[in-house]
Amino acid sequence: MDINKAKKISIECVREAGKLLMDNLHEIKKVSFKAKSDIVTEIDLQSEKLMIDKIKTNFPGHNIVSEESGLTDNNSEYIWIMDPIDGTMNYYHSSSPFRVALCLMHRQQPIISSIYNPAKDDLYFSEYNKGSTLNNSRISVNNNFDLKNSIVMTHISSKKNARARTILALESIFQKTLHMRMFGSGLTAMSYIASGKFDVFFNVKTYPWDILPGALLVTEAGGVVTDINGNKITNESTSVLATNGKVHSQMLKLLEGI
């Protein structure tokens, strides 16, 4: 497999999808609800199709997992995981933040990740064992070791059980940290950790396309990403805890039993 070609296609995919998003930011006419507070727009579908078509053209034997279309299974060791718009609710209301993301995995290991913020033309990129960059400049997590000085980011799920679990945990987390934020985009939160802005992101109910692109970005920037029980992230993980690494064990204790 040509890794340089994969890197090139990955970046082209998120940039072209990002342009599609910006060209249609104020033009959305069709929207449907997957669940309460969980929407999909016509641009989600167009963005996803653009990336799927490009991957199928260049890597026809690879597997693909996408948020709206599910799994394309070619029995390959390589699998592309994509999120055509992470932060659809923000995008639908013509508001930031939102991201386009694409991750290539080989045998359960993320090896390439591209996360694009088209509103600012910011490209986050990471490659296994080669670090993370923002617009070609190296980035790294911050050096905060104290949870009481940490900004914690989270997400309120549209799923009742997950939402209740998160809300129950918020008071104790708030008491032991500096402050909390909710941006409506998990990949945005993880890009903020990777670039050293904030310290922690957790989500008790999520999906591979919401985790894996950001997981490689954070770990290659020096952080740590597990599920909320401390287990290694895989494409079957349903929760995530991403941190600067220095406060990871402290956060795992706060999340015990959630």
C-alpha positions in Angstrom: 0.0 0.0 0.0 1.4 3.4 -1.0 1.4 5.4 2.2 2.3 8.7 0.5 -0.6 8.3 -1.9 -2.9 7.6 1.1 -1.7 10.7 2.9 -2.3 12.8 -0.3 -5.8 11.3 -0.9 -6.7 11.8 2.8 -5.9 15.5 2.8 -7.6 16.0 -0.6 -10.7 14.3 0.7 -11.2 16.5 3.8 -10.2 19.7 1.9 -12.7 19.0 -0.9 -15.4 18.0 1.5 -14.7 21.1 3.5 -15.1 23.3 0.5 -18.4 21.7 -0.2 -19.5 22.5 3.4 -18.4 26.2 3.1 -20.0 26.6 -0.3 -23.4 25.5 1.1 -23.1 26.9 4.7 -26.2 29.0 4.3 -28.0 27.0 1.7 -29.3 23.8 3.5 -32.7 22.9 2.4 -33.1 19.3 3.5 -32.7 17.9 6.9 -33.9 14.7 8.6 -33.7 13.4 12.2 -32.0 10.2 13.1 -33.1 10.8 16.7 -34.1 13.7 18.9 -31.4 16.4 18.5 -29.5 14.1 16.1 -29.8 15.4 12.5 -28.4 14.7 9.1 -28.4 17.3 6.4 -28.2 16.9 2.6 -24.6 18.2 2.9 -23.6 15.4 5.3 -24.6 13.0 2.5 -22.9 14.9 -0.3 -19.7 15.3 1.8 -19.7 11.6 2.6 -20.3 10.6 -1.0 -17.5 12.8 -2.2 -15.0 11.1 0.1 -16.3 7.6 -0.5 -16.1 8.0 -4.2 -12.5 9.3 -4.0 -11.4 6.5 -1.8 -13.0 3.8 -3.9 -11.4 5.3 -7.0 -7.9 5.3 -5.5 -8.1 2.3 -3.1 -10.9 0.1 -4.4 -9.9 -2.9 -2.3 -10.1 -1.1 1.1 -12.9 -1.2 3.6 -14.8 2.0 4.4 -16.8 2.9 7.5 -18.9 6.1 7.2 -21.4 7.7 9.6 -24.4 7.7 7.2 -23.6 4.8 4.8 -22.2 2.2 7.3 -19.7 -0.4 6.3 -18.2 -1.2 2.9 -16.6 -4.6 3.5 -13.9 -5.8 1.1 -12.2 -8.1 3.6 -9.2 -5.7 3.7 -6.6 -5.1 6.4 -7.1 -1.4 5.7 -10.2 0.5 6.7 -11.0 4.2 6.2 -13.2 5.7 8.8 -14.9 9.0 8.0 -17.1 11.7 9.5 -18.4 14.0 6.7 -19.5 16.7 9.3 -18.6 16.4 12.9 -20.8 19.1 14.5 -23.8 18.8 12.2 -26.1 20.8 14.5 -23.6 23.7 14.6 -23.2 23.5 10.8 -27.0 23.4 10.3 -27.2 26.7 12.2 -24.3 28.2 10.3 -22.2 28.2 13.4 -18.8 26.9 14.4 -17.2 24.6 15.3 -17.5 21.8 12.9 -14.9 19.5 11.3 -14.5 17.0 8.4 -12.4 13.9 9.3 -10.9 10.9 7.8 -8.8 8.2 9.4 -7.0 5.2 7.8 -6.5 2.1 10.0 -4.3 -1.0 9.4 -5.2 -4.0 11.5 -6.9 -1.9 14.3 -4.1 0.7 14.4 -4.9 4.2 13.1 -2.0 5.2 10.8 -3.2 8.4 9.1 -5.6 11.0 10.3 -6.8 14.2 8.6 -9.1 16.6 10.4 -10.1 19.8 8.6 -11.7 23.0 10.0 -13.0 24.6 6.8 -14.2 27.7 8.6 -10.6 28.7 9.3 -8.8 26.6 6.7 -7.0 24.7 9.4 -5.7 21.2 8.6 -4.8 18.9 11.4 -2.8 15.9 10.3 -1.2 13.0 12.1 0.8 9.9 11.0 1.6 6.9 13.3 4.9 7.4 15.0 5.5 10.7 13.1 3.7 13.3 15.2 0.8 15.7 14.7 0.7 19.0 12.8 -1.6 22.0 12.3 -1.0 23.5 8.9 2.3 21.7 8.6 3.6 23.0 12.0 4.2 20.5 14.8 1.7 20.6 17.7 1.7 19.1 21.1 -0.5 18.8 24.2 0.1 21.1 27.1 2.1 20.4 30.3 -0.7 20.8 32.9 -0.3 18.1 35.6 -3.1 19.4 37.9 -6.7 18.4 37.3 -7.9 21.5 39.3 -6.4 23.7 36.6 -7.9 21.7 33.7 -10.6 22.6 31.2 -12.8 19.5 30.6 -14.9 19.2 27.5 -17.8 16.8 27.1 -20.9 16.1 25.0 -24.6 15.7 26.0 -25.9 12.8 24.1 -29.2 12.6 22.3 -29.5 9.1 23.8 -31.4 9.2 27.1 -29.2 6.7 29.1 -25.9 8.3 28.0 -27.2 11.7 28.7 -28.3 10.8 32.2 -24.9 9.2 32.9 -23.0 12.3 31.8 -25.2 14.7 33.7 -24.8 12.7 36.9 -21.0 13.0 36.6 -20.9 16.7 35.8 -21.1 18.1 39.3 -18.2 16.1 40.8 -16.1 16.8 37.7 -16.9 20.5 37.9 -15.9 20.6 41.6 -12.5 19.1 40.9 -11.6 21.0 37.7 -11.2 24.6 36.5 -14.2 24.7 34.2 -16.1 22.8 31.6 -17.0 23.3 27.9 -19.4 21.7 25.3 -18.7 22.5 21.7 -21.0 20.0 20.0 -18.1 18.5 18.1 -15.9 15.8 19.7 -13.2 16.0 17.0 -13.0 19.8 17.6 -12.5 19.0 21.3 -9.7 16.5 20.5 -8.0 19.0 18.1 -8.0 21.5 21.0 -6.2 18.9 23.3 -3.7 18.0 20.6 -2.8 21.7 20.0 -2.4 22.4 23.8 -5.5 24.6 24.2 -7.5 22.5 26.7 -6.8 19.4 28.7 -9.6 16.8 28.7 -12.5 15.5 26.6 -14.8 12.6 27.4 -18.0 11.1 25.9 -19.8 8.2 27.4 -21.6 7.2 24.2 -20.0 7.7 20.8 -18.9 6.0 17.5 -15.7 5.1 15.7 -15.9 8.1 13.3 -16.2 10.4 16.3 -13.2 8.9 18.1 -10.5 7.4 15.8 -9.4 10.5 13.7 -9.0 12.5 16.9 -7.4 9.6 18.8 -4.4 9.4 16.5 -4.1 13.2 16.5 -4.0 13.4 20.3 -1.7 10.5 20.9 0.8 11.6 18.2 0.8 15.1 19.9 1.8 13.4 23.2 -1.5 12.8 24.8 -3.4 9.7 25.9 -6.7 8.3 24.6 -8.7 5.4 26.1 -12.3 4.6 26.6 -13.8 5.8 29.9 -12.7 2.6 31.6 -9.1 2.9 30.6 -9.2 0.4 27.8 -7.4 0.8 24.5 -9.4 2.5 21.7 -10.5 0.3 18.8 -13.0 0.7 16.0 -15.5 -1.0 18.3 -15.1 1.5 21.2 -18.3 3.2 22.3 -16.8 5.8 24.7 -13.7 8.0 24.8 -11.5 9.8 27.3 -8.8 12.0 25.6 -6.4 14.0 27.7 -3.0 15.7 27.7 -1.8 12.5 29.4 -0.7 14.2 32.6 -4.2 14.2 34.1 -5.5 11.0 32.5 -5.4 8.8 35.5 -7.1 11.5 37.6 -9.9 11.7 35.1 -10.3 7.9 35.0 -10.9 7.9 38.7 -13.5 10.6 38.4 -15.3 8.6 35.7 -15.4 5.3 37.7 -18.8 3.9 37.7 -20.3 6.4 35.3 
